[in-house]
Amino acid sequence: MLSIATFLQLLKESFRDLLPIVLVIMFFQLAIIQSVPPHWLSTAIGLTIVGVGLAVFLLGLEVGIFPVGEGLASEFAHKGSTFWLLTFGFMIGFGTTIAEPALIVIADKAAHISAGRIDVTVLRTVVAFSVGFAIVLGVYRIIKGHPIHYYIISGYIMVVAATAFAPREIIGLAYDLGGVTTSTVTVPLVAALGIGLASTIKGRNPILDGFGLIAFASLTPMLFVQFYGIAVYQFIDPSTTIIPVAITQIEAVEQSFDFISILKGLAGVVTDVLPILGVILFFQYIILKKPIDNIKNVVIGFTLVIIGLDAFIVGLEMGLFSLGETMALELTKYDNNIIIYSFGFLIGFSTTMAEPSLTAIARKAKEISDGKINDFVLRLFVALGVAIGIALGAYRIVVGGEIVYYIMAGYLFVIVLTFIAPKYIIPIAYDSGGVTTSTVTVPLVAAIGLGLATNIEGRDPLIDGFGLIAFASLFPMITVMLYGVITDRIGVKGEHEKEEIHINEIRHALEEVDDINLSTINIHGTSKNHSYAMDFSAVHVIVPQEKKEDALIAARDEGARGVTIKEAHGIGLQEMDNFYNRLHSSPSDVDLMFITKSSNVEAIIRNVVKELDILDGKKGISYSYPISNLKGLSLRQDEL
């Protein structure tokens, strides 16, 4: 919802999430390196811009991207055209990945380090095609209703098998690109597509079937890039390659932040978002031939996403990128490797907690799980997985070792936990590996990995420098599944589950009470009715016609909420020999029947007797009796 209150709440949460990053950087800079970082003012300004940009970005997601993504998925599901639905999925995957900033950063670095043997454009095209293929495969799975773990486990086996044939120079890069492809913009839209599709197709569960597309988009690039590496290193002569001059986002920090560079950055973000917008407009107006609902909100949402994401990237460049690379260099100068592992752990945790994609997905997981998944706790477990992964990845770089053994062991844990963890958490766990490596994490983690591999003797940046992102993508799957196991063991329930349990407890309690009087009451103004263990009684007041209004007021003042009015005759039978004509004369009395809670009876009768003065037996009669098996009475909700 677009409102100032929503934005202020998101702004508050954004700065809360950035606090861990600030604390980690300050601790290591002041306590370990023991120096004030250069350009500390620009760092502070950059972090402020990051907080504001993150809040604007999340607001744009809620207003524009999520609704239109879910709407398209719903329309395609109702249209019943599998071909167009799969085509839409492919184009969304390809279009959002080919212009992914994090992919450009890593591809440029890989081309530079490999002396041009890896071509930037070809690598990006291969990765984008693999993501498009992944979305097609994931959408097909949702349509067919197949369990996700069959696909994922088969994919892991194929990735590991391909590793046996792939050159060492490509393995770490391939694993890293599995996490790079799921960007800040791609993740929410792909997630909305999956959830919207699973919510529309009959027999599909949004939490079991809706999640998982991101997991497919993280897995297939590992496989496709390894195939690309096999082709490159077997069939391309290195003497024919041209060494590129790579300028990454990290290196661009050294350039001045003038007005022109800011405009170029904004244009770059627009370029990233335009393929998504183009795909949406094409399918909405050309294929579906329907206008977009609330087009104003969609335009505002996409505009906010562009502005927020641009501010987010600018703030990171000003505040964190160069600082992270410099700190990685400084930390390698110490003999104590524990410092390096601790920095990797804490920086992984803090950057993940500030990841906008993770925040968006965690909110969605909480919403469709009916509160069973706590969004903040889910983020904590994902951040813990990233922290462990980066620390372990740093350990691998420091001590040496083949990355494939670490990855295979991690996949083995994932497979085992897949059969132990509750079903609802498995697709979310698979997806969590992709949402952790995006705008914040990728450049910073890549800088740390390449910085360590460059400055540690005996390490090759191309073979050893890549891989930290792969670790940061793998271990959140393990920790999130453990989160599901823990919540399942301690009995965490969703809101509807809690309500059902409460109703069942009441029902069982009532069944244990002997001879209980259940009354079924209609809720006034609704179609709902409920059964209560409540005692009701009927109060009759027989008075002359002229006293009817006084009796009604007296009863109402003491809790009566409705009345049944009947005509009444009052005659003395002993004083009349022939009363036939009297029975057919016009009635002079009325019988007022009030059905009320038994606790109100005494007060109603007392007040009627007092106000009408009927104790002398000439102005009326009042009496009551209990009612059993009452049905059909209507009461307001507040009266119950």
N, C-alpha and C positions, 0 to 999 in steps of 0.2 A: 504494500500500500504506500502511495506517494504522500508523505506528510513530513512536517518538520520534526514531530515527535519521533517518528521512525528513524529519521536520519540522525538525530541526536543520540538515540539509543545505539545505533550502529557505530557512531563516532566514539562513544564511550567504550564499547567493546573492542574497537580497533586499537585504541591506545592501550587498553588493558592487555591485548595480545602482543603488542610491540614491546611491552615492558621487559619480558625475559631477554630479548635480543640486546636491549640497552644494558641490562645488568651483566650479561655475559661479556660483551665487548669491554665495558668499563672495568670489570674484574680482571680480565686477562691483560688489558692494556696498562692498568695502573699497578696491579699487584704482581704480575709475572714479568711483563716487558718493562714495567716501571718507567713509562714515559707518557707524556700527554700526546695524543694522536695529532698529527698535523691537520690543519683545516678542520678543527673540531666544531667551529661555528657552522660550516657548511654541512657537517654530519648531523648536527642538531636540527638544522632547517630541513635537511633531507628526510629525517625520521618524522618530522611534523607533516611534511607533504605525504609521506607514506600512509600515515594514519588517516588523513583526510581523504586521500585517494582510495584507500581501502573501503571506507564508509560509503563513498559515492558509488564505487564499483558494486558493492553488495546491494545497495538500493536499486541500482539499475538492473541487476539480475532479477530481483523480486518483481520489479515493475514490468520489464520488457522481455527478457530472454526465457525465463521459466514458463510464463504463460503461453508465449507463442510456440515454444517447442512442444509443450504438452498438447496444445490445440492442434498442431499439425499431426502429431502422432494419433490423436483421437480421430481426426478427419480421415486419415489414411486407413485406419482400422475399420471405420464405418464404411468407407468406400469399397473395401474388400479387394483392392488391387495390390497383390503381393509384389508384382513387378515394380510398380512405382514406389512402393514403400521401401523396397530394397535399394532402388536407384537413389531415392532421397537419402537413405542412410549412407551410401557410398559417397555421394557428393558432399554431404556434411563432413564425413571423416576426412576426405581428401582435401576439401577446400579449407578447412580449419587448420590442417596440419602443414600444408605446403608453405603457409606464411607464418608459422609459429616462431616467435622471436627466440625462444629457448633452443629450438632446433637449429635455427640459423647460427646461434652462438656456438653450439657444439660442432656443427658441420664445418664452420670456418676454422675452428681450432683443429679438428681432425685433418682437414685438408692441408693446413699449414704444417702440422707436426709430421704428416706422412709425406712431406715434400711434394704435394700435389698429386700423389697416386690416387687418393680418394677425391673424387670430383664433388664439389659442393652441390651443384644443381642435381646431379644424378642421385646423390645420397638423399637429398631432401625429397626427390620424386619417389624413390624407392620407399622411403619411410611413409610418405603421404599415401601412396598406393596401398601399403600394408595396413594402414589405419582404416582406409576406406573399406578394404576387404574385411577387416575385423568388425566394423559396424554392420556390414552385410551379414556376416556370420552370426553376430549377436542378435540382430533383429530376427533372423531366421529361427534362432533358438527360442526366442520369446513367442513367435508365432506357433511353433510346434510344441512348446511347453516342455522341452527337454531339460533335465537337471544340468545346471551349469558346470558342476565339478567334473562331469565326463569330458567336456570340451577342454577345460583348463588343464586337467591332469594329462590328457593326450597332448595338449600343446607343450607342456613342460617337457614331456618325454621327447618330443620332436626337437625342441630347442637344445636339449642336452645332447641328443644324437647328432645334430648339426655341428655342435661345438667340437666333436671329435674330428671333423673334416675341415673346419674353418681355420685360417691362419691366426696365430697368436695376436697379431697386430689388430685384428678386427673384433676379437671376442669382447674385450672390455667396452669398446665403443658400442657394439651391438646391444649388450646388456644395458648400457646407459640410455640408449635411444628408446628402450622400452618404457622408461620413465619420463623422458623428455617430451614425448608426443602428446601427453594429456595436459593441455595448457589451461590457463585461467579462464579462457573464453570457451574452449572446447568442452571441458568437463561439465559445466552446468547445462549446456545445450544437449550434449549426448545423454546426460543423466535424465534430463527432462523428456527426451525422446523415449528412453527405455521405460521410465515410470509411467509416462502418459500412455504408451502402448500397452503395458501390462495392466493398467487401470481400465482400459477400454475393452480388451479382448476377454470374452466370457471364459471363466475358468482359470484366469491368470491372477496371481497374487502380486501386487506392486512391490512388496518387500522381498519376495522370493524370486520373482521373475524380472522386476523392473531394474534392479541393479545388475551389473555384470558387463555392460557395454564397455566401460572404461577398462575393465580387466582384459577384455579382448584387444582393445587398442594398445595396451601395454605389452601384450604377449607377442603379437604377430610381428612387430618391428624387429624383435630379437632374432626371429627366424629369417625374415627377408633380408636383413642387413648382413647376416652371416652368409647367406647365399651370394649376396652382392660382393662380400669380401673374398669368397672363394673365386668368383669370376675375375675380380680385380687383380688378385695376387697370382693367379695362374695364367691369365691371358693378356694382361696389359704390361707392356714393357715400361719400366720406370724411367728409362731415358727419354721417353716421349712426353712425359708429364711436365707441366709448368708449375713452378712453386708459386703459390698465391701469396698475396700480401693480405693477411687477415687482420682486420680490426674488429675485435669483439666489443660487446657492451662493456666488459670489464676494462679493456684497454681504452675505451672511449672516455673513461672518466677523466683521463689526463687532459682531454680537450676542454676548452672553456665552454661554460654554459651561457651562451649568448642567445638572443632572440631567435636567430636563424636555426640554431641547433634544437631549440625547444619546438619550433614549428616542424622541423624534420622528424623529431620524435613523435609529435602528434600525428603527422602524416603516416609514419610507420605503424602506429596503432590503428589508424583508420584502415590502412591496407590489411592489417591482420583481421579486422572485423568485417570488412566489405565482402569477402568470399562467403561468409556466413549469411550476411544480409541478402546477398544476391541469390543464394540457394533458396532461402526462405521465400523471397518475393517470387522467384520463378515457379516454385511448386504451389505457392498459395494462389497466384493469379493466373498462371498458365495451365497448370495441371488440374488443381482443384476448382479453379474459376470461381473463387469466393474471396470477398474482401476480408482483411484481417480485422477481427473484433478489437475494439478500443485501440484503433491505429495511433491515436494521439499518445496513449500510454506506452505503446510499443516504441514509438519514435523517441519519446523522452527516455525510456529505459535504455535503448541502445546508445543514445547520446551520453547518458550518465556512465554507461560501461566504458565508452571510449575515453571520456574525460577522466574517470576514476583510474582506469588502467594506465593511462599516460602519466598521470600524476604519481601513481604508484611506482612506475619504472624510473621516472625522473628522480623521485625521492631515494630510491635504492641506489642509483648511480651516484648521487651526491653523498649518500650517507654510509653505504655498506660495501659495495663491490670492491673498490680499491682497498678499503680497510681490511677486508677478509683476505685478499691476496697478500697484502703486506704482512699481516699477522701470521699467515701460513709460512712465509719466508722467515720471519723472526723466530717462530717456534722451532724450526729445524736447527737453529743454532744452539739449542739447549741439549745437554746430554740426557736429560730425563724425558723419556718418551711418554711417560704417563701424562705429561702436560699436553702433548699432542692429542692423545686419546681423549683426555678430558675436554679439551677445546672442541674436538669433533663431536663428542656426545652433546655438550651443552649448546653448541651452535646449531646442531641438527634439531634438537628439541625446540629451541626458541624460534628458529625460522619456520618450522612446521606449524607451531601454534599461531603464527602470523599469516599462514597461507590462506588466501581468500577462497580458493577452490575447495579446500578442506572444510572451511567454515560453512560454505554454501551446501555442500553435500551432507555434512553432519546435521544441519538444520532439516534438510529434506528427509534424512533417515529417521530423525526423531518424529517428524510429522506423520510419516506413513507407517511407522511402527507403533503408533498410538502411545507414544511416550515411553515405550519399553526401552528404547535406546536413548540414553542421555547424551545430547549433542556435545556438551563440554567434556564429559568423561570419555566419549569416543575419541575426541580430538586429543585428549591426554594420552590415550593408549596408542594412537597413531604416531604422535610425536615421540613417545617412548620407543616405538619401533624404529623410527627414522634415526633417533639418537644412537641406539644400539648398532644399527646398520652402518652409520658413518664412522663410529668409533672402531668397529670391527674392520671396516674398509681401510681406515687409516693404519690400523695394525698390519693389515696385509701389505700395504705399501712400504711400511717401515721395515718389516722383517722379510719381505719377499714372499713369493708363493704364487701358484697359479690360481686365478680368480675362479676358474670353473669348479674347483673342488669346494670352495666356499658356497658358491651358488647352488651346486648340486645338493649339498647338505641342507641348505635352507629350503630348497624345494621339497626335500624329503620330509622335513618338519611340516611344511604346508600340506602335503598330501595326507600325512597321518592325522593332522588336526582337522582336515576336511571331514573325516569320518567320525570325529569326536564332538566337534562344535555343533551347537544347535543350527538347524537349517536356515533360520532367518538371518543369521549373521554372516554366512558364507559368502553370498554375493557382495555384501558390503565390504568384507575383508579383502576379497579379490580387487574390488575397486579402489580400496584405500591405498594400495601400492601405486596407483597412477596419480591420485590427486595430491600426493605429497611432493611431487617433483614438478614444480611449475615456476612461475615468475620469480618468486623469492629464492627458492632452493637451488635451482639448476645452476645459474651463474656463480653463486656463492660457493656451492659444493664443488663445482667444476674447478673453480679457482684454487680451492684448498687441495684437491687431488692432484692437479697438474703442478701446483706449487711444491707439494711434497715430493712428487716424482722427479721434478727438475732439480731439486736441491739436495736430495739424498743420493749418495754415491752408489752406483751400480743399478740404478733404476732407469727405465726407459719411459719417458712421458707417454708415448703412444701405447705401450703394452701395460704399464703400471698406473699411469696417470688417470686413465678412464676406469670406471667401475664403482666409484663412490655412489653415483646416482642409482646404479643397479642395487647396491646394498640398501640404499634409502628407500627403494621401491619394494624390496623383498620382505624385509623384517616387519613392516607394519601389517602385512597379511597375517603373520604369526601372532603378533600382539593383539590384533583385533579379534582373531579367533579365540585367543585366551580370554579376552574380555567377555565374549559371548559365553564361554564355558563358565566363567566366574559368575556372571549374572544369572545364568541358568541354575547353577548350584545353590546360590543364595535366594533364589525364588523371586527375582524382580519381575513384576507384572506390568502390562500396559493398562491404560485407563479403563478400557472396556473390560479387560480381564478382571480388574479390581472390582468394577461394578457388578460383574456377573458373580464373582465370589461373594460379594456382600449380599446380593439377592439370594444366592443359594444358602448362605448362612442363616438369613432370616427365614427362608422356607423350611430349612431343617429344624430351626428352633421352634417354629410353629407346629411342625409335625410331631414334635416331642411333647407338646402340651395337650393333655387330655381334655375332651369336651370343650374345646375352645370355640368361640363364636366368631366366625369370619364374616365380615361385611364387605361387599364389593361396591366401591364408590367411584363414580365417574368424576374426572377432573373437568370442572366447568370451563367451557370454551375450547376444549380439545377433544380428540377421539380416544384419549387414554383412560384406562380405569385400573384400579389397584385394589387388592384385598387387604383388609386391616383386621387385626384382633382388637376391635373397638366396640364397646357396649353402646347401643342406641336404644332410645325409648320413644314412645308416642305420648304426647301430651294433648289431651282434649280439653277445650274450653267451650262450654255451651252457654251462650249469653244472648240477650235480646238483640235484634238487628241494630238498634241505635247505639249499642255498646261495642259493636264489632271493631270499630277503628281504635277505641281505647284499649281493647284487649290485644290487638295486633301490635300496637306501640309498646305496651307493657312487656309482651313476650320478646319482641325484637331487642329491647334494651338489655335483656338478660341472656342473649346469645342465640335466639331462634333465627334461622336464616331462610326459612320457607314455610308456607302454610298451605293446607288443603281446606277449602271452605265448602261446607255442605249446608243445605237447608235443614232446619230442625223444628219439630213440633214439641211443645211441652204441655202435657195435660195430666191431671190427677185421676187415675183410673178408678179409685174407690168412690169418688164423689159423683161419677157419671155412670148412668145406666146404659145410655146409648151414645157412644162416642164416634160412630161411623162418620157423621157429617163433619165432626171436628177434625178428623184426619185429613179430609179433603179441602179444608179451608186454607187460606193463604198462610204460609209459615210465618210465625212471629219471631223465631229464634234462628241462630246460626250455630253450626258446630265447626269450630276451628281446630284442625289437627296439625300439630307441629311435630315433625320427626327431628330429633336432636340428640346430641350425645347425652348419655345418661347423667353425666356430671352436671349438666345444665338444668335438669328437671326441677330440682327443688327451688332453685332461684327463679325460674320462670313462673312456677305456680305461686310462689310467695308474692311476686311482684304483681301478677294478675289479680290475685285475691285482694292485695292492698289497694291497687288503683281502682278496681271496680267494686270493692266492698261487697263481695258476694258470700260472705260467711253466714248471712242470715237465711240462705237457701232460697231467696226469692229473685235474686238478680243474676243467677247463673250457677253453673256447676263446673268444677275443674277436677280432672283425674289423669293418671298416667299408668302405663304398663310397659314392660320391657319388650323389645323386638328381637327376633332371631332370624338369621339367614336373610339379612337385608340386601336387596339388589335394586339398582336403578337410581339411587340417590346421587345428586350432583352437588359437589362442594368445590369452592375455590381452593387453589393450591395452598394459599397462606392459612386457610382454615384447617388444613391437614398437618 
